[in-house]
Amino acid sequence: MTKKADFGLSSLSMIDYRSDTVTQPTPMMREAMMQAKIGDDVFGEDPSINELESLCASLFGMESALFCPSGTMSNQIAIKCHTQPGDEVICDVLSHIYLYEGGGIAANAGSSVRLLQGDRGRITAPMVKDAINPDDIHKPRTSLVSLENTANRGGGSCYNFNDIQSIREVCNNNGLGLHLDGARLFNALVEKKETTQQYGAIFDSISICLSKGLGAPVGSVLIGKTNFIKKAKRVRKLFGGGMRQAGFLAAAGIYALKHHVERLAEDHMHARLIEASLIKKDFVGTILPVETNILIFEVKGRYTAPMLSAILKEKGILAIAISPTQIRFVLHLDVSASQVQQTIDLIESL
Ligand SMILES: *Cc1c(COP(=O)(O)O)cnc(C)c1O
């Protein structure tokens, strides 16, 4: 069997904590991709994509699913399907859909956004209730609430399921749709011992990423009711996201869902080990509570975040300074236990 080093990648000598999107498909995943049965998915004839979509729908106990090229597209399709131009979307101020999707809510859906100051990316039912506009012709029509679990900019924080249930009630009482940006939902599920079925029963639509911690090279899946996904398929075409023989990618996704979910717990443990070594250092300020595979810490004293990031890089460790005072480490399946130990040894020497 081919080893990772044989793929000839220059960054492999580095330990890469920049994102969980940097993973390389494992040899077994590559094998699954090579064996994939493929067809033209715009004609609905790619067996691997059809299999991935039914697998996701049944996993979540939802009716239907749609394979998308990216999490951004899958979120944007969902937002466009849930809203009319001039409507308003409620979300946390740190949401990926607001911060990191190029202004897509305005550009693609023509919708306005109501930003809430949540706790590390998580909002609550009373906050949502207060943000709903009255039925008044002056006001944008509130039509959608979008949650993110885990919350990326919140340092991988997880919702309590009870809080989501309370938000669902507010949505029901006010006729609002509820979307989940679940780019890292599986990290939350593994950590909180929750199930896909629970989430499928409570959200109108869910977007999951195959290309984050799950380790597939490309792809996201949007999951929802039959009619919603039918509409979503039209919007995916409009956005240029109808792919042809993309079953090679779907096969990687199927492999990831079957083999890479439980192992996420390892990434969480690794994040906590690194956190424990950082706590002791005088140049480390506040560390956002580590709940899953993301570790965000404040740099103070003799280093700025960009300085520390440069020092780490010289020693073979890549980590992004996400602000002048904060560094982010993201754990994933291409960081081994021995690389985590190497990282800890280095931190202790600084
Ligand atoms: C990465 C990410 C996405 C989607 O990202 P793509 O790079 O477009 O696949 C969406 N939401 C969150 C929270 C993310 O971290």
The ligand as a Gaussian input file, in Angstrom:
#p B3LYP/6-31G(d) Opt

LIG

0 1
 C      -15.401000      25.657000       6.234000
 C      -16.738000      26.094000       6.657000
 C      -17.800000      26.229000       5.754000
 C      -17.699000      25.956000       4.280000
 O      -16.505000      26.091000       3.733000
 P      -16.061000      25.705000       2.248000
 O      -14.634000      25.992000       2.297000
 O      -16.854000      26.536000       1.336000
 O      -16.383000      24.247000       2.046000
 C      -19.012000      26.604000       6.247000
 N      -19.196000      26.847000       7.549000
 C      -18.222000      26.715000       8.454000
 C      -18.498000      26.953000       9.881000
 C      -16.948000      26.348000       8.035000
 O      -15.971000      26.234000       8.954000

